[in-house]
Amino acid sequence: MAVPKSYDEVKAHLQHVLDDPSTPLDIPLIDKLKLELTETTDRRVPGTLLTLISQLLPVLQEDPTPITTLGIKATTYFSFTDIRSVEPPIDFIAGFKAPSPPVNLLTLTLLRKAGGIPSDAAIVAGDPELVASLVELWLTTTSTAVAQAAFDALWALLEVDLASPLENETHTHEAEDSTGGQGLFWRRVFTDKNVYGRLFSLCSLTNSEPGARPLRERTVAQGRLMGFLVKAGHLRWDLISTSQIPEIEAKYDSSSILHFAACRMVDKSDFLMHMTLLNFFRDLLDIEAPGLRARVYVQSASTFSSPALDFLISHDLHGNVLDLYLDETKLDPVDLQYVRGPIMAYIAQYAELYPNHLLQNPSSLLDRIISRISGSLAISSSQWAHGHVPAGQLVILSSLPRVLLVEAAKHGANPLFAVPTSPPCREALDALAKILHGPKKLDMSDSMELNTSGQIPTDWHKEAAAARVLYFMYLNDHPNFWTDIVAAADILAMKDVSLAAISFMKAVITANWQVLSGEVISPVPDTSRYQLPSEEALGTLSPAAQGLLPSSGVWAILTPPALTILLPYLFKPPRSYSEFVGGGAGDSQNIVWKVATAKYEVLVSLYKNLKETGGRVTGFEDILRTLRQRVSEGPWGPVAQNTARVETQLWTSIRSAVRPANMSRFAAKKGRKLPGTEFTWEAGADPAGEADTAPTPLFPRYNLPRARLLNPREQKQVDLYRALRDRFHDGPYYSVLQSSSVTARKDEATRAHFDPFHGMPTYSGKYQKQKRDRPELKGRPYVMKFFPRHLWKTIQPNFNPSVAMDGYVPHGPRIGVKRGFEDEEEEEEVEDTKRRKGVDEDEDAERAEREEDGDVLDPDEDQEEEIIDNDFEDDDDEMGGDYNAEQYFDAGEDEYGENDGFADGGGGGGDEDTY
């Protein structure tokens, strides 16, 4: 046994703090010792530390968390016997009553070690004050961590002290796993007045004794007590449901602790506590629920009930919840928003765990439940896609007995048909998957068949057969639902929907179905309801002339329409990160990987189930071989070059193995054909055994070539080159081609870079100021002596090299001499202005002369009238009176003299037009 290196230092430090409580704790030193404590540590070290800590806690003047966690770490490998041997003894009661959560947690950790063996639990049960303090701490503490630790300690003691079932008059199935305890701790809790009375007094709202807890703390204690009763009921239902101390129970007007909690304790006007109470009822239903099987021992009124359900029915609690579900007007609208969810959860739990009890209710009640569900599902497609989805009703629908849904379909009231697959909805897909998958496989080790004599409405075999019937009914009513499922599975942007669709595929492949044999469809005595159709009657739903309906889910996948829709999707390579923005770098939840692995699990399930059911069928070796190859390639699938080959091998294997004699093309409504019915699977037409109309893989995927990543040296070279190029482009002497010159060139490479949105000239564009795309070299100052002489005329055509020796042009204004950097375009503008001015002067003189002669009509206006008249005359003569818009507008060239298809080709007037 080793002693930690820092043990002596920590011991001295704690002793110093004990002598002088104002000394602060050395937290780093304490943390160091925690790391050094191991299983091989000397046993005297934890005992000494625990003694120092117990002495230090009452006088410590700061947060005790560092030393309480040290005590928990030091006693990790201690047993309850080791803790009891510490001197002086540990005062558990003082630790429970200490107003410090860290101290409470340390004490509870030490006491919980007594839950290891029954003898230690019996020692604790012998101290009634200790047990009462534990119960009081659990129900009254305001710390959630302390309350959970207290419950864990209490439950560990109860669990290890559970007596053998042979010692009890009544027992539950869970009680068979007892550890051979004496039951002393159970008797201490439920038969000791001081302990049992605290369960009532600390949770009752009518307790007006001095020192009673505030109302808020008592409601918190009520929730803790209800959770405790559910767990205790699984082990000892008799102790919580029968009277233990009548004197205490009568004080609170109850017959047992369970009756007190369910009927007397909670104020239902507090909607939060009403929600907690409804959840408590739902949890009680899980105690000894029969489901689709019956226990070899029966403690309830019938084989398909339970003591918990009998208790709820006897106190009219079950009927009240049913009434609240069927008629929500009995609740306040505000409270309804909070309790609607727990009410639906209770109904779903009851329907799933007690199917035969539900089916024995009056038909009027069952019809109201079906009508309630159907009314909630009758919503628009937009609400299914974007609105509030009736998730609670879908859970109830998926929990109902399947024979009840088949019976409702006979009257045209099956709410299953109202569940859509498009638009995709996660809740709807989950409900469909649960219904069509069939019942869970039973573990018959401790149960017996319910329907051995055919005396009850449903059992596992009937539910399995009903699931198969509902699949074909739903497929008949929704012929495109496999197309919708595959489309939903490929929507990676909606992760929940995609995963739900893939889970639906797996649910059908692994479905627990059964053929409609004579025993399954036998009528139930004393009723004509819940009788399943025969195999022949079910076959009439299919338009196929011959062939049997698939008997299992995996065979349904190999039957159209799933064959031609689902299988290509499963063999298609999964989506890759490169298909998303940033290459999937922002995919924090690994959506692509989750969908790929879920899809791969479906393929694995298909392979395993087909191997079990089709391994003995001749011709399916090739299909299994192809599936095995795909499964061996992992979630990411085959390489691109092998994708088409694998799919082709699969289709060839299916065509060679499947024949119409043993496969039915289950199709849609009468007169319709489902996808895939146009394919023929006969190989006689082709000598090679290939059907001409068989589906073939189109556009197989392939890996795009990708350039390798640059090494650091190459990356640096690229960065330097790009920086140099940017400096060139941003410099004052970098020239780019003008857009007009680009469009003027007719070659294909040039037009490929043409911008059709902003580069196309418009009619009004000629009046807009043109933006110069090229830098104006002439408008910049230059020191000419730094340039070669033969470039001087190019840079400044008007430069006079003889005016100065240094190359500068004189800056003083000179009459008649232009500056060297003036643009020649300005000279052209001056010439145009002069010519225009002369024309205007001549026109003014001519106009004055006409006014003297009395002719006020402008010659241009007269001429324009003649042009218009001539246009119409020509139009009438040549076109026979039809209006010719092209001839009406002049087709002259634009002001740039270009008419190459991109410039303004006609219409309107010239530059003289005004607006």
C-alpha positions, 0 to 999 in steps of 0.5 A, a space after each residue: 500500500 502506497 502513501 501519496 506524496 502530497 498526503 503529509 502536506 495536505 494533512 498538515 494544511 488541514 490541521 492548520 485550517 482546523 486550528 485557525 479557521 480563517 486560513 484559506 484552503 489551498 485548493 491546488 494542493 487538495 486537487 493534487 492529492 485527489 489525483 494521487 488517490 488510487 485503489 492501491 492507496 494505504 487504507 489508513 489515508 482515507 480514514 485519516 482524511 475522513 476524520 479531519 474533514 468531519 472535524 473541519 466542516 463545522 468550523 470551516 468559514 468558506 465553501 466546503 466543496 473542495 474538501 467534501 469532494 476530497 472525502 468522496 474521492 478518498 472513500 471511493 474504494 471504501 465499503 460501508 464496513 470501512 466507513 463504520 470503522 472510522 473513529 470517531 464515528 461518522 454522524 450521518 444525521 448531522 450531515 443530513 441536517 447540515 444546511 450545506 448541499 456539499 456536506 449533504 452530498 458527502 454524507 449521502 455518498 457514504 450512506 449509499 455504500 450500504 446499498 451494496 449488500 443486504 446486511 449493510 442495508 439491514 444495519 441502516 434499517 435498524 436506525 429509525 431516526 437515520 431512515 426518517 432523516 434520509 426521507 425528510 432530506 429527500 422530500 424537503 431539500 431545495 437542491 436538485 442534486 441533493 434530492 437525486 442523491 438522496 433518492 439514489 441512496 434510498 432506492 439502493 437500500 430498498 433494492 438490495 433489501 428486497 425479500 425473496 418472492 416466496 416470503 411475500 404473499 403477492 409479488 411482481 415479475 420484477 421482484 423475482 430478481 431480488 437479491 435475497 434481502 430480509 425486507 427490513 428496510 421495506 418494513 422500516 419505510 412502510 410500517 414505521 409511523 415516524 417514516 411512513 407518516 412523513 411521506 404523507 405530512 411532507 406532501 399534503 396540502 392540508 397539513 396546517 401543523 406548525 413548521 409546515 413547509 411552504 406550498 411550493 416546496 410541498 408540490 415539489 415533494 409531491 412530484 418526488 413521491 409520485 416518482 418513488 411510488 412508480 418504482 416501488 410499485 414495480 417491486 412491491 405493488 402490495 405495499 403501496 396499494 394496500 393499507 399499512 398504517 390505517 391511523 395515518 392513512 385515515 388522517 388524510 382520508 385515504 386507504 393507502 399511500 397510492 390512493 393518497 397520491 392519486 386521489 387526495 394529494 394533488 390540487 388539479 386547479 394547478 395545471 402544472 401539478 395536473 400535468 404531473 398527475 396525468 404523467 403519474 397515471 401513465 407511468 402506473 399503466 406500465 406496471 405489469 402490463 400484459 401487452 399481447 401476452 399473459 403472465 403465468 400468474 394473474 393478479 388482476 381482474 383478467 389476463 389482459 388487465 393489470 393491478 394498476 389498471 384495475 386501481 385506476 378504473 376502480 377509482 374512476 381515474 381511467 374513465 375521467 382521462 378518456 372523457 377529457 380526451 374525447 371532449 376537451 370542452 370539459 377543461 379550461 382552454 388555458 389548462 388544455 394547452 398544458 394537459 393535452 399532451 399528457 392526456 394523449 400520452 396516457 391514451 397511447 400508453 393504454 392502447 399499446 399496453 392493453 390492446 385487448 382491454 381496449 377492444 372490449 370497450 363498447 363499439 361506440 367508444 371505439 368509434 369516437 376514438 377513431 373519429 377523434 383521430 380522423 378529425 385531427 388528421 384532416 388538415 391541409 398539405 401546407 399545414 403538414 409541411 409547415 404548420 402544427 402537426 397533430 403529433 399526439 394523435 399520430 402517436 395514439 394512431 400508431 398505438 391502436 391495435 391493428 385489427 381495430 384499424 382493419 375493422 375501421 377500413 371496412 366502414 371507410 373510416 380508417 384514419 391511417 389513409 389520412 396520414 400523408 407521405 407528401 409533403 414529408 413529415 417526420 411524425 407521420 413517417 414514424 407513425 407509418 413505420 410503427 404501424 406497418 412494421 408490426 408488433 415487437 417480437 415476444 420473449 416468451 420465457 415468462 409468459 404464455 400465448 394469449 389467444 391459445 383458444 381464440 377467445 380474445 380479439 387480438 394477439 401477436 399473430 393477429 397483429 402481425 397479419 393485420 400489419 401486412 394487410 394494412 401495408 397493402 391497403 395503404 399501398 392501394 390507397 397511396 400508389 406513389 408512397 414509395 416514390 415519396 419515401 425515396 424523395 424524402 430520404 434524399 432531402 439532406 437539408 431536413 435531417 429529421 425527415 430524411 432519417 425518418 424516411 430511411 427508418 421507414 424503409 428499414 421498418 418494412 424490410 424487418 417487418 414482423 408479418 404473418 400470412 392470413 392462415 386459418 387460425 389467424 382469421 378465425 372469428 372471435 366468439 360472441 362478436 363479429 368484429 375484428 375478423 381479418 380477411 382471408 388471403 383470397 380476399 386480400 388478393 382481390 385488391 391486386 389487379 395481378 391475374 396470378 401470383 401470391 402477395 409477398 408474405 414478408 417485408 423483405 419480399 415486399 421490397 422485391 416487388 413492384 413498385 418498391 422494386 423499381 423505386 427503392 432498390 435503385 435508391 439503396 444502391 445509389 452512392 450516398 451524397 458526398 460533402 462536395 455537393 454542399 457549400 464549402 465542401 460540407 465544412 459547416 456540417 457540424 452534425 455530420 448530416 451526410 455521414 448520418 444519412 449514409 450510415 442509416 442508408 447502409 444499415 437498411 442495406 445490411 438489414 435487407 441482406 440479413 433478412 433476405 439471407 434468412 428467408 431467401 437463402 433456401 430459394 433456388 436462384 437467389 444465390 446471385 442476389 445474395 452475392 450482389 448484396 454481400 458485395 455491396 455490404 462489404 464496401 461500407 457506407 460510402 458504397 462502391 467506387 464510381 467505376 463499379 456503381 453501374 456494374 453492381 446495379 446491373 448485376 443486381 437487376 440481372 440477379 433479380 430477373 433470373 430469380 423472380 418469376 411471375 408465378 411466385 411474385 405479384 405486382 401489387 398495384 394501385 386502385 382499379 384501372 391504374 398501373 403502378 411504376 414498374 408494371 410495364 417491365 417484363 421479367 421473362 427472359 425468353 425473348 432474349 437469347 442472352 437472358 436479358 429482358 429488353 424493357 428491364 431497367 438499366 442504370 442511367 448516367 452512372 456516377 463517376 469521380 471527378 478528377 481533382 488536382 492535388 493539394 499544393 505543397 508550401 513552396 508552390 502555395 507561396 509561389 502562387 501567392 506571390 504571383 497573385 499579389 504581383 498581378 493584383 499590383 499590376 491591375 490596380 496600378 495607374 497604367 493597366 489598360 482593359 478593353 472597352 466593352 463596346 470593342 469587346 462586343 464589336 468582335 464577332 468571335 465565339 471566345 469574345 462573346 462567351 464573356 459578354 454580359 447579357 444583363 449589363 453589356 447589351 446597349 439600349 436605345 436610351 443608353 446613347 444619352 447617358 454619359 459613357 464611362 471610360 474603361 481605359 485609363 487616359 494616358 494623356 491626362 497625366 503629368 509625365 517627366 519626359 526625360 525618363 522615357 525614350 525619345 521615340 515615345 514622347 509623341 505617343 505620350 504627349 503628341 503636343 510636347 515641345 522638347 526644345 522648351 526646357 532642358 529638364 523635360 518639363 512643359 512650361 506651366 504658364 498660360 500662353 495665348 494660342 498655345 495648347 497644353 501638351 496633355 489636352 485631349 484631341 477629342 476636345 478639339 473635335 468638340 470645339 470644331 463641332 461647336 463652331 460649325 453648329 454655331 454657323 448653321 444656327 446663324 444661317 437658320 436665324 437669318 432664313 427664319 426672319 426672312 420667312 416671317 417677313 413674307 408671312 410664312 410661319 411654317 418651318 421647312 423641317 416641319 413641312 418636310 416631316 409631314 411629307 415624309 409621314 404622308 409618303 410613308 402611309 402612301 407607300 404602305 397602302 400601295 405596297 402592303 395592301 392597307 396593312 400596317 407595317 411597323 418596321 417601315 414606319 420607324 426609320 431603320 437608320 444606323 445609330 449614332 456610332 455608325 454600328 449595326 452589328 446586332 448588339 448596337 441600336 438598330 433603328 427606331 426613333 429619331 436622331 440626336 435632335 429628338 427631345 423628350 
